[in-house]
Amino acid sequence: MLQDLSQRFGHQALVAAVAGLIALTFLAGYVYLVKPSLDRHRELARARVAEKLELEAQSARVDPQDVSEVEQKLAQLQDQLEGGLSDIPIRQMESFVIDALGRISQRHGVALEGVKPGEMGKVLVFDELPYDIHVTGGYFRLFAWLQDVERELRPMIVKHFEMDQRDPSRGPSLRLRLVAYRTRAT
């Protein structure tokens, strides 16, 4: 059969036809099998890159509600750290503390014997403002006085505490060092 075709069309024509048939088969295989796979692969690669970019954009995006929550938490922590004393300038702090101690002392019927501001110190990133305080009165009155001092002058802390009764006619005596910490101005 090949010999009949070869004689009829010639040897070169037959080789060209077979070569064309093989090329056509490869072309059809490429168009119907390989090209769709390559196109699908490129499409998936583009989708993957797009998803990755979207994820990066989402992680970089800041939700305003998250910012608001962080700001509220920061304000709470600042209030715990500095309380209402943060609004008072350092120059007015001494008179504020003495005035508050005087009001609390009158309320509880204890005698405010003295308030002596100490020298401002530095602790880490804070200024330390100490006050040496001396009060006398009954035990229960002193206890109630101290509770009010801690509540009203929050976040001042008691750094040193000493109670004794040297003079029985005056009642117990309370000496303490009250300290306020403020974030140091930079």
HUSULQUI-V830389 format. One record per pair of residues at least 6 apart in sequence whose ideal C-beta (glycine too) atoms are under 8 Angstrom apart, sorted by sequence separation. I is the first residue (numbers start at 1). GAP is how many residues later the second one is. If there is no record, write none. Layout:
I,GAP / I,GAP
This chain:
105,6 / 121,6 / 122,6 / 150,6 / 165,6 / 167,6 / 79,7 / 105,7 / 120,7 / 121,7 / 135,7 / 149,7 / 165,7 / 166,7 / 6,8 / 9,8 / 78,8 / 85,8 / 88,8 / 120,8 / 137,8 / 150,8 / 164,8 / 165,8 / 5,9 / 120,9 / 121,9 / 163,9 / 164,9 / 102,10 / 135,10 / 163,10 / 85,11 / 101,11 / 118,11 / 119,11 / 163,11 / 2,12 / 117,12 / 118,12 / 146,12 / 162,12 / 163,12 / 117,13 / 118,13 / 161,13 / 162,13 / 101,14 / 117,14 / 118,14 / 161,14 / 162,14 / 116,15 / 117,15 / 160,15 / 161,15 / 115,16 / 116,16 / 160,16 / 161,16 / 98,17 / 115,17 / 116,17 / 159,17 / 160,17 / 97,18 / 114,18 / 115,18 / 158,18 / 159,18 / 114,19 / 115,19 / 158,19 / 159,19 / 97,20 / 114,20 / 158,20 / 159,20 / 112,21 / 113,21 / 142,21 / 157,21 / 158,21 / 112,22 / 113,22 / 156,22 / 157,22 / 94,23 / 112,23 / 113,23 / 156,23 / 111,24 / 156,24 / 157,24 / 110,25 / 111,25 / 131,25 / 153,25 / 155,25 / 110,26 / 111,26 / 155,26 / 110,27 / 153,27 / 109,28 / 110,28 / 146,28 / 108,29 / 109,29 / 130,29 / 145,29 / 149,29 / 90,30 / 105,30 / 142,30 / 146,30 / 110,31 / 101,32 / 109,32 / 110,32 / 139,32 / 142,32 / 108,33 / 138,33 / 139,33 / 97,34 / 108,34 / 136,34 / 137,34 / 138,34 / 110,35 / 136,35 / 137,35 / 93,36 / 108,36 / 136,36 / 90,37 / 94,37 / 108,37 / 136,37 / 137,37 / 135,38 / 136,38 / 90,39 / 134,39 / 135,39 / 105,40 / 108,40 / 134,40 / 104,41 / 107,41 / 133,41 / 134,41 / 133,42 / 132,43 / 133,43 / 104,44 / 132,44 / 133,44 / 104,45 / 132,45 / 133,45 / 131,46 / 130,47 / 131,47 / 101,48 / 104,48 / 130,48 / 131,48 / 100,49 / 130,49 / 131,49 / 129,50 / 128,51 / 129,51 / 100,52 / 101,52 / 128,52 / 129,52 / 100,53 / 128,53 / 129,53 / 127,54 / 126,55 / 127,55 / 97,56 / 126,56 / 127,56 / 126,57 / 127,57 / 123,58 / 125,58 / 126,58 / 97,59 / 111,59 / 118,59 / 125,59 / 113,60 / 122,62 / 85,68 / 83,70 / 84,70 / 85,70 / 83,71 / 85,71 / 83,72 / 82,73 / 83,73 / 81,74 / 80,75 / 97,81 / 97,83 / 93,87 / 90,92 / 85,95 / 86,96 / 85,97 / 86,97 / 82,99 / 81,100 / 82,100 / 82,101 / 81,102
